[in-house]
Amino acid sequence: MIFTKSPQTTRWLFTSETLMDMRTKLSKEAIHLMEERKKDAGVSSSSSPLSVEQEVKLINYHAVSIQHMCRSVDGLKRRSSRVQGTAIVYLKRFFLKRSILEHQYDPLKIAMVCLYCACKTEEAYISALELSKLVNGIKEKDLLGLETTLLKALGFDILVHLPYKAIDGHIMRITDLVKRDAEFRDAIQLDWESVEGAIQAKAYGAADALMLSDAPLLFLPGLLALAAVRSAFRAEHGSFDAYLLKVAESAAEQHQMEEGSTSSTGDIVETLTNIDKYGKEGAKKVAKKVVTEIDKQLKEWQELSKSRKTSKRKADRDDSELGRTAHKKKPDEPK
């Protein structure tokens, strides 16, 4: 498959401005809908909706929970990087199409159904019943009932391209260069045989941090992988310049990078520096107290939404019952 023609590129890569516009629009529509419901019901409430920034924090918190589960559940450890990456991308994509403010889209339940579906996609199957037993507040019927809701929001685009395989490719290429190019071996300023494993592990860790940011919605996975490997080199105090030069040469001469990517060393460095900012953002931990307060505020808002719908359904039933009663023939009515 040519990656630039895949759904991930054509439908799921955006600019930061477009992302903000999409989130703001979803939020405004949900708030407007609630205001209409309140108006119809003739009530007022002091409950306030989440800001877009609060929404993102809560979504990222649940993305972290997905990562923790994939690293701790025995059946998921073997393919944890791919499962967690796919699940997190599902989660981020879903909340670009549906508002977290709507009561039927509880973020915990959506996060878990994202994990459930990602396990299927990445061939690390775990049953809905088994997964539900691992998470408080989640029932088997929640996962089964929301599966179609998730898939529809994703447009049934279940294949996700992630940076981890590309990281492995970079490590293999560097290993090959070290073996056959003495000048390159000296240039990276590392004892490659002794640090290769650490570089790969730290690159995976850097990619994990990127997955918790908006980076997967903004950049090609190949660029995320390159940024992650560069981050690992820095952590080991190595020099990445020689390898960047090789990447730029390959992009210019062999067209190995994805269409639309930059090819000069300077342009690549600028892009990677921008990606690094998202890695730092993803690595930041949101205080549990902050998340608890945001979640409480969301549940108050969602409960209001639920109660308004319930009130309307009850009113509709009452009206319907009243209509049926009015049309019943009384016992003493003449024939």
C-alpha positions as CSV (number, residue, x, y, z in Angstrom):
1,M,0.0,0.0,0.0
2,I,1.2,3.5,-0.8
3,F,0.8,5.2,2.6
4,T,0.0,8.6,1.3
5,K,-3.1,7.2,-0.4
6,S,-4.3,5.3,2.7
7,P,-7.3,6.5,4.7
8,Q,-5.0,7.5,7.5
9,T,-3.4,10.2,5.4
10,T,-6.4,11.3,3.3
11,R,-8.9,11.3,6.2
12,W,-7.1,11.3,9.5
13,L,-4.2,13.7,9.2
14,F,-4.8,17.4,10.0
15,T,-3.2,20.7,10.9
16,S,-3.2,21.9,14.5
17,E,-5.6,24.7,13.4
18,T,-8.0,22.2,11.9
19,L,-8.0,20.0,15.0
20,M,-8.9,23.0,17.2
21,D,-11.7,24.0,14.8
22,M,-13.1,20.5,14.8
23,R,-13.1,20.2,18.6
24,T,-14.5,23.6,19.1
25,K,-17.3,23.0,16.6
26,L,-18.2,19.7,18.3
27,S,-18.3,21.4,21.7
28,K,-20.4,24.3,20.5
29,E,-22.9,22.0,18.9
30,A,-23.3,19.8,22.0
31,I,-23.7,22.9,24.2
32,H,-26.2,24.4,21.9
33,L,-28.2,21.2,21.9
34,M,-28.2,21.1,25.7
35,E,-29.3,24.8,25.8
36,E,-32.2,23.9,23.5
37,R,-33.2,21.0,25.7
38,K,-33.1,23.2,28.8
39,K,-35.2,25.8,27.1
40,D,-37.8,23.3,26.0
41,A,-38.0,21.9,29.6
42,G,-38.2,25.4,31.0
43,V,-35.4,24.8,33.5
44,S,-32.0,26.3,34.3
45,S,-28.9,24.8,35.7
46,S,-25.5,25.9,37.1
47,S,-23.7,22.9,35.5
48,S,-21.1,24.1,33.1
49,P,-19.6,22.1,30.1
50,L,-15.9,21.3,29.8
51,S,-13.7,23.6,27.9
52,V,-11.9,22.1,24.8
53,E,-8.7,22.0,26.8
54,Q,-10.4,20.1,29.6
55,E,-11.8,17.6,27.1
56,V,-8.4,16.9,25.7
57,K,-6.9,16.4,29.1
58,L,-9.5,13.9,30.0
59,I,-9.2,12.0,26.8
60,N,-5.4,11.8,27.2
61,Y,-5.8,10.6,30.8
62,H,-7.8,7.6,29.4
63,A,-5.2,7.1,26.7
64,V,-2.6,6.7,29.5
65,S,-4.9,4.2,31.2
66,I,-4.9,2.2,27.9
67,Q,-1.1,2.1,27.9
68,H,-1.0,0.9,31.5
69,M,-3.5,-1.9,30.8
70,C,-1.6,-3.1,27.8
71,R,1.6,-3.2,29.8
72,S,0.1,-5.1,32.7
73,V,-2.4,-7.6,31.2
74,D,-0.6,-10.8,30.3
75,G,-2.5,-11.4,27.1
76,L,-1.6,-8.0,25.8
77,K,2.0,-7.6,26.8
78,R,3.4,-9.4,23.7
79,R,1.8,-6.9,21.3
80,S,1.4,-4.0,23.8
81,S,2.9,-1.3,21.5
82,R,0.7,-2.0,18.6
83,V,-2.5,-2.6,20.6
84,Q,-2.1,0.5,22.8
85,G,-1.1,2.6,19.8
86,T,-4.1,1.5,17.7
87,A,-6.5,1.9,20.7
88,I,-5.3,5.4,21.4
89,V,-5.6,6.5,17.8
90,Y,-9.2,5.1,17.8
91,L,-9.9,7.1,20.9
92,K,-8.5,10.3,19.5
93,R,-10.3,9.9,16.2
94,F,-13.6,9.0,17.9
95,F,-13.7,12.2,19.8
96,L,-13.1,14.2,16.6
97,K,-16.4,12.9,15.4
98,R,-18.5,12.7,18.6
99,S,-18.7,15.1,21.5
100,I,-17.5,13.9,24.9
101,L,-20.2,16.2,26.4
102,E,-23.0,13.8,25.2
103,H,-23.9,11.4,28.0
104,Q,-23.9,8.3,25.8
105,Y,-20.2,8.8,25.1
106,D,-18.7,8.2,28.6
107,P,-14.9,8.5,28.0
108,L,-14.0,5.5,30.1
109,K,-16.4,3.2,28.2
110,I,-15.3,4.6,24.9
111,A,-11.6,4.1,25.8
112,M,-12.3,0.5,26.8
113,V,-14.2,-0.3,23.6
114,C,-11.3,1.2,21.7
115,L,-9.0,-1.2,23.5
116,Y,-11.4,-4.1,22.8
117,C,-11.5,-3.4,19.1
118,A,-7.8,-2.7,18.9
119,C,-7.2,-6.2,20.4
120,K,-9.2,-7.6,17.5
121,T,-7.4,-5.6,14.9
122,E,-3.9,-6.4,16.2
123,E,-4.7,-10.1,16.7
124,A,-4.3,-10.0,20.5
125,Y,-7.9,-11.0,21.2
126,I,-9.4,-10.6,24.6
127,S,-13.1,-11.2,25.2
128,A,-15.5,-8.5,26.2
129,L,-16.3,-10.4,29.4
130,E,-12.7,-10.8,30.3
131,L,-11.9,-7.1,29.6
132,S,-14.9,-5.9,31.6
133,K,-13.6,-7.8,34.6
134,L,-10.4,-5.8,34.6
135,V,-12.0,-2.4,34.8
136,N,-14.3,-1.1,37.5
137,G,-17.5,0.4,36.1
138,I,-17.4,-1.5,32.8
139,K,-19.8,-4.3,31.8
140,E,-19.6,-6.7,29.0
141,K,-22.7,-5.2,27.4
142,D,-21.1,-1.8,27.4
143,L,-18.3,-3.0,25.2
144,L,-20.5,-5.0,22.9
145,G,-23.1,-2.3,22.7
146,L,-20.6,0.5,21.8
147,E,-18.5,-1.5,19.3
148,T,-20.7,-0.5,16.3
149,T,-20.9,3.1,17.6
150,L,-17.1,3.3,17.5
151,L,-16.7,1.7,14.1
152,K,-19.3,4.0,12.6
153,A,-17.6,7.1,14.0
154,L,-14.3,5.8,12.6
155,G,-15.9,5.3,9.2
156,F,-14.8,1.6,9.6
157,D,-11.1,2.7,9.1
158,I,-9.7,0.2,11.5
159,L,-6.2,-0.2,10.0
160,V,-3.8,2.2,11.8
161,H,-0.2,2.9,10.8
162,L,2.0,3.4,13.8
163,P,5.7,4.5,14.3
164,Y,6.9,1.3,16.1
165,K,7.6,-0.8,13.0
166,A,9.4,2.1,11.4
167,I,11.5,2.5,14.6
168,D,12.6,-1.2,14.2
169,G,13.5,-0.4,10.6
170,H,15.7,2.6,11.6
171,I,17.5,0.4,14.2
172,M,18.2,-2.3,11.7
173,R,19.5,0.2,9.2
174,I,21.8,1.9,11.7
175,T,23.1,-1.5,12.8
176,D,23.9,-2.3,9.1
177,L,25.6,1.1,8.7
178,V,27.7,0.6,11.8
179,K,28.9,-2.8,10.5
180,R,30.0,-1.7,7.1
181,D,30.8,2.0,7.4
182,A,33.6,2.9,9.8
183,E,33.2,6.6,9.3
184,F,29.5,6.4,10.2
185,R,30.3,4.2,13.2
186,D,32.7,6.9,14.5
187,A,30.3,9.8,13.7
188,I,27.4,8.5,15.9
189,Q,29.7,8.6,18.9
190,L,28.2,5.5,20.5
191,D,29.3,1.9,21.2
192,W,26.4,0.7,19.1
193,E,26.6,-3.0,20.2
194,S,26.2,-2.1,23.8
195,V,23.5,0.6,23.4
196,E,21.4,-0.8,20.6
197,G,18.8,-2.4,22.9
198,A,18.6,0.8,25.0
199,I,18.2,3.0,22.0
200,Q,15.3,0.8,20.7
201,A,13.6,0.8,24.1
202,K,14.0,4.5,24.6
203,A,12.7,5.2,21.1
204,Y,9.6,3.1,21.8
205,G,9.2,5.1,25.0
206,A,9.5,8.4,23.1
207,A,6.9,7.1,20.6
208,D,4.6,6.2,23.5
209,A,4.8,9.8,24.7
210,L,4.0,11.1,21.1
211,M,0.9,8.9,21.0
212,L,-0.5,10.7,24.0
213,S,-0.3,14.0,22.2
214,D,-1.9,15.2,19.0
215,A,1.2,14.1,17.0
216,P,-0.5,11.0,15.5
217,L,-3.2,13.3,14.0
218,L,-0.6,15.7,12.6
219,F,2.4,13.8,11.3
220,L,3.2,10.8,9.2
221,P,4.2,7.7,11.3
222,G,7.6,7.6,9.6
223,L,8.4,11.1,10.9
224,L,7.2,10.2,14.4
225,A,9.6,7.2,14.3
226,L,12.5,9.2,13.2
227,A,11.8,11.8,15.9
228,A,11.6,9.0,18.5
229,V,15.0,7.5,17.4
230,R,16.6,10.9,17.5
231,S,15.2,11.4,21.1
232,A,16.7,8.0,22.1
233,F,20.1,9.0,20.6
234,R,20.1,12.2,22.7
235,A,19.2,10.2,25.8
236,E,22.3,8.1,25.2
237,H,24.5,11.2,24.3
238,G,25.0,10.1,20.8
239,S,25.2,12.2,17.6
240,F,22.3,11.7,15.2
241,D,23.5,14.1,12.5
242,A,25.2,11.3,10.4
243,Y,22.1,9.2,10.3
244,L,19.9,12.2,9.4
245,L,22.2,12.9,6.5
246,K,21.7,9.3,5.3
247,V,17.9,9.7,5.7
248,A,18.0,12.9,3.7
249,E,20.1,11.3,0.9
250,S,17.7,8.4,0.7
251,A,14.7,10.7,0.5
252,A,16.3,12.8,-2.3
253,E,17.8,10.0,-4.3
254,Q,15.6,7.0,-3.8
255,H,12.3,8.6,-2.8
256,Q,12.0,6.3,0.2
257,M,10.2,8.8,2.4
258,E,6.4,9.3,2.0
259,E,5.2,11.7,-0.6
260,G,4.7,15.2,0.7
261,S,7.5,14.8,3.3
262,T,10.4,17.1,3.5
263,S,13.7,15.8,2.1
264,S,16.5,18.3,2.9
265,T,18.3,17.8,6.2
266,G,17.4,21.3,7.4
267,D,13.7,20.7,6.7
268,I,13.7,17.3,8.4
269,V,15.4,18.8,11.5
270,E,12.8,21.6,11.6
271,T,10.0,19.0,11.4
272,L,11.5,16.8,14.1
273,T,12.0,19.7,16.4
274,N,8.3,20.5,16.0
275,I,7.5,16.9,16.8
276,D,9.7,17.0,19.9
277,K,7.4,19.6,21.4
278,Y,4.5,17.2,21.1
279,G,6.6,14.5,22.8
280,K,7.2,16.7,25.8
281,E,3.5,17.5,25.9
282,G,2.6,13.8,25.8
283,A,5.1,13.0,28.6
284,K,3.5,15.5,31.0
285,K,1.4,13.8,33.7
286,V,-2.0,15.3,34.5
287,A,-2.5,15.4,38.3
288,K,-5.1,12.9,39.5
289,K,-6.8,15.7,41.4
290,V,-7.2,17.7,38.2
291,V,-8.6,14.7,36.3
292,T,-11.0,13.9,39.1
293,E,-12.4,17.5,39.1
294,I,-12.8,17.4,35.3
295,D,-14.5,14.1,35.4
296,K,-16.9,15.2,38.1
297,Q,-17.8,18.3,36.1
298,L,-18.3,16.2,33.0
299,K,-20.6,13.7,34.8
300,E,-22.7,16.6,36.2
301,W,-23.1,17.9,32.7
302,Q,-23.8,14.5,31.2
303,E,-26.3,13.7,33.9
304,L,-28.1,16.9,33.1
305,S,-28.2,15.9,29.4
306,K,-29.5,12.4,30.4
307,S,-32.2,13.8,32.7
308,R,-33.4,16.2,30.0
309,K,-33.8,13.4,27.6
310,T,-35.5,11.2,30.2
311,S,-37.9,14.1,31.1
312,K,-38.8,14.5,27.5
313,R,-39.4,10.8,26.9
314,K,-41.6,10.8,30.1
315,A,-43.5,13.8,28.9
316,D,-44.0,12.1,25.5
317,R,-45.3,9.0,27.2
318,D,-47.7,11.0,29.4
319,D,-49.0,12.8,26.3
320,S,-49.4,9.6,24.5
321,E,-51.2,8.0,27.4
322,L,-53.5,11.0,27.8
323,G,-54.3,10.7,24.1
324,R,-55.2,7.1,24.4
325,T,-57.4,7.7,27.4
326,A,-59.3,10.6,25.7
327,H,-60.2,8.3,22.8
328,K,-61.5,5.4,25.0
329,K,-65.3,5.0,24.9
330,K,-66.9,5.6,28.2
331,P,-69.2,2.8,29.6
332,D,-72.3,5.0,29.6
333,E,-71.7,6.5,26.2
334,P,-74.6,5.8,23.8
335,K,-73.9,3.4,21.0
